[in-house]
Amino acid sequence: MSGSRLARPRKKRAGQYHHGNLRRALIDEALRTIDQQGAEALTLRSVGDALGVSRTALYRHFSDKQALVAAVAREGFRTLRLALIDAWDKSGRGHAGFEAMGDAYLQFAAGHPSHYRVMFGRFDESGVRDPELTEEAEGAFRALVDALVELQREGLARADDPVLQARFVWSVTHGIAMLVIDGRLRHDDPSGATLNRYATERLRAAIAVQ
């Protein structure tokens, strides 16, 4: 084969995967895609192409898009749960801990908008439940339920059904979080801190023992 030249390897684009933890790199690239284009634009192939890895390498970690999305959601719920528990404990529990949990929730949503959209979006139409994802989601909610149960035991909250009470608190805080990450709160309170503080005070009054 005289005169032939060896083909030069293609150069990887900036930001492509080189070495290390491929699973972590795939999740990070998925988060970038969600942040820039929305979860609907996410595909396993596009993530692999962006990192310059083969389909075989992709499928070693995720069987399809839904498996990747589930991994993103699991990570989000786990991070949220730990943030809520940490805020509750470090603030001394009680009323101060309840308020700190509200702050921690909003800070998580604002700091991890791509995780948050996947956690509470409907991007899996297959109807197949992911047991690990369900466990992580329930664990994050349980952190709030447990805090409310403790407030009830101490006479600081009404003795209502704690799960229903937690859903009431969560629905308000979740609404504020979505307004923040969608950029709906502008002018004097873009971070939602003032609104969230007001809502937390009103929630505390609403669940207080009469």
N, C-alpha and C positions, 0 to 999 in steps of 0.2 A: 504494500500500500504506500509506495513511494509518493511523496508530494502531498499526502494527506496530512491534515493537522488534527491534533486532539482537540475535541470540543472543550472550550473553557467552561468551567462551572458557572452557572448563573449567580450573579451577586444577589444577596438577600436585600430586600427593601429595608429602609430604616424602620426599626421597631419590630422586625421579624424575630421569631424565636431562634435562639442559638444553642442554649444548653440549660440544664437545671431542671426545675420542676415543671413539666409540661402541663400537668393538671391545673396548677396554679396559674400558669400563663394563659391557658384556655379560658379560665374563669375571668381573669383580668381583661382579656380581649373582649369577652362577651359583655362585660360591664361597660367598656369603652363604646362598643357598638350601641348598646341600649341608651347610653348617655347622649350619643351624637345623633342616632337615627331612630331610636325607639325600639322597643322589644319586638315589634312586628317585623322589623328588618333583620332580625338575628337569624342566622342559619349556621349549622355546624360547618358547612363547606366554607362560608365566608370567613368564619373565625380561623379555620385551618389555613386558608389562603393568606390571610393577613399575617399569620405567624410563619408561613412557609413550611408547614409540616404536611406529611402525607395523610391520606384518609386512614390508612392502616394505623398510624400513630394516634389519630383522633379516636378511632373506635376502641382503642385499648382503654380509654378513659371514659368515653361517653358514647352510648349506643346511638343516640339521636339528639335532636335539638332539645326535646323535652327533658332528657336526662341532664343536659347542661343547664337548662333553666332551673330545674329542681335543685341543682347544686348551688346555684346563685341564691335561690330563695332560702335554702337550708342555712347557708352561711349568714344571710341577713337576719333570720330569726334567732340564730344562736348569738350573734353579736348584740342584737337588741335585748335579748334576755339577760345577758351578762351586764349590759349597761344599766338596765332597770334595777337589777339586784344590787349592783355596786352603788347606785345612787341612793337606794333605800337604806342600805347599811351604813354608808359613810355619812349620811345626814342624820343618823340617830333614830331612824324610823319615825313612827308617829306622824304628826301633821307635817313636820319638816321633811320627812322622808317621802310622804305622798307628793308634796310639791316638787321635790327633787326628781321624782320619777317622771312627772309631767315635763320637766325641763329636759331630762335625759331622752325622753321619747322624741321630742321635737328636734333635739340636736342630732339624734341618730338619723331621722328622716332627712333633715337638711344636709347632713354630711354624707349620706349614702342614698341619694335619690334613685340611682339605678337599681340597687338592691330593693328599695322600698316599692318601686313600681312593680317589680316582679313578684315580691312577697304578697301584694294585695291585688294583683291583676289576674286576669283569666287568659292565660296564654297556652294552656294545655286543654285542648278540646277532646282529648282521647277518653277522658273520664277515668283514667287509671290512677288510683291513689298511690302515692309514694309514702310508705310507712315512716321512713326517716324524716321526711318533710313534715308529715302530720305531727310527729313527736316534737320536732323543733318548734313548730307553730304553737302547739298546745303548751309547750314549756314557757314560751314568751308570755302567753296570756296568763298562765298559771302564776307567774311572778306578780302580776297585778292582783289576781284573786287572793293569793296568799297575804299580800299586804293589806287588802281590805278586810280579810278575816281577822288579822291581828288588830286592826283598828277597831273592829267590832268587839273583840274580846276586851279591849281596853276602854270600851265605852265611848270611843271617839267617832263611831260611825253607826248608822242605823242598822238594826239586825235584819236587813232584807236578805233575799237570796244573793249570796256574794257573786255568783256567776252573772246574774242579771245586772247587779250593781257594777260589776267590772265592764260589762258590755256598754253600759250607759257612759261610764268614764271614758272608755276607749273610743266610742263613737265620736265624742266631742273632740278629743285630742287628735284622732285620726283625721277628722275634717280639717283642723287647723294645719296639720302636717301637709295634707294635699294642697291646700291653698298656698303654702309656702313654697313647696317644690314646683308647683305650676306657675309661680311668679304672680299670683293673684293679689298678694298683699304688697302694695307699693307705697309710695309717699313716705309716711313717717314710721312705718313698722314692717319693712320688707322681710325681716327675719321671723316675724310672728311672735317675738318675745313678749311684747306688751299684751297682745291678745291672749297668748297662752297663759300668762300670769293671771290675767283677769279670769279666764275660763277656769283655771285651777282653783282660784279662790271661790268662784261660784259653785264649782263642783263640790268642793269641800263643805260649803254651806248646805248644799242640796242633800248630801248624804249624812250630815251631822245628826246626832240624836236630838229630837225635838223636845 
